[in-house]
Amino acid sequence: MAAEPWPTSPRSSVDSASLAAAAARNVGLVTALTPHLGYARSAEIAKAVLGGGGDVRTLALATGSLEAAALDALLRPEALANLDPLPAADGR
C-alpha cells in the first residue's frame, strides 16, 4: 500500500484566495520580470510591493512595459518553477 503524498486531516482546509493573494505579493516574483523590465524598474516594483503599494502583477502592469497576457505568462507558477514541458529534441 503506497503512502499518500500529502497527509490530510478533516480539520485542515486551504483558503485559496488568501494563498493566491499572498503569492501575488511575494517580492520574489519580480526576479522573473527583471529580464523584461530591467533591474531599475524591477527594483522599483519590489520596493513598492514591500512598502504595501500593491501586488507584483498590478504594479508591473502600471509600468506599461508589459501587456497583461505577457505578464501572466511570465508569472505562471509552472513557468516560475520551470515545470513547463520542454519540447522534444525533434521539435514535438
C-alpha positions in Angstrom: 0.0 0.0 0.0 1.5 3.3 -1.1 1.6 6.2 1.3 -0.4 9.3 0.4 2.0 12.1 -0.8 0.3 14.7 1.4 -1.2 13.9 4.8 -4.8 15.0 5.1 -7.0 15.9 8.0 -10.7 16.6 8.2 -9.8 19.7 10.2 -7.4 21.1 7.6 -8.5 23.3 4.7 -6.9 25.7 2.3 -8.0 29.2 1.8 -7.2 29.5 -1.9 -8.0 33.2 -2.1 -5.6 34.1 0.8 -2.9 31.9 -0.6 -3.2 33.5 -4.1 -3.1 37.0 -2.6 0.0 36.2 -0.5 1.7 34.7 -3.5 0.9 37.8 -5.6 2.6 40.0 -3.0 5.7 37.8 -2.9 8.5 40.2 -3.9 10.5 37.2 -5.3 8.2 37.3 -8.3 9.9 40.4 -9.5 13.0 38.4 -10.4 11.1 36.8 -13.3 10.4 40.3 -14.7 13.9 41.7 -14.5 15.0 40.4 -17.9 11.9 42.1 -19.4 11.7 45.3 -17.4 15.3 45.9 -16.4 16.9 46.0 -13.0 15.9 49.6 -12.1 12.2 49.2 -12.9 12.1 45.8 -11.3 13.7 47.2 -8.1 11.1 50.0 -8.0 8.3 47.4 -8.2 10.0 45.3 -5.4 10.2 48.4 -3.2 6.6 49.3 -3.8 5.5 45.7 -3.0 7.5 45.7 0.2 6.0 49.1 1.1 2.5 47.7 0.7 1.8 49.5 -2.5 0.2 46.6 -4.2 0.9 43.2 -5.7 3.6 42.4 -8.3 1.2 42.0 -11.3 -0.7 45.2 -10.7 2.4 47.3 -10.2 4.1 45.7 -13.2 1.1 46.4 -15.4 1.1 50.0 -14.2 4.6 50.5 -15.8 3.0 50.0 -19.2 6.0 47.9 -20.3 4.2 44.6 -20.4 0.8 43.6 -21.7 -1.4 41.6 -19.3 -1.1 38.4 -21.3 2.7 38.5 -21.4 2.8 39.3 -17.7 0.5 36.5 -16.9 2.7 34.1 -18.9 5.8 35.2 -17.0 4.1 34.9 -13.6 2.6 31.5 -14.1 3.6 29.2 -11.2 4.5 26.4 -13.7 6.8 28.8 -15.6 8.4 30.2 -12.4 9.1 26.6 -11.1 10.4 25.6 -14.5 7.7 22.9 -14.8 6.5 23.7 -18.3 7.1 20.8 -20.5 10.2 21.1 -22.6 9.9 20.4 -26.4 11.4 17.1 -27.6 14.7 17.2 -29.4 12.8 16.6 -32.7 10.7 19.8 -32.0 7.5 18.0 -30.9 
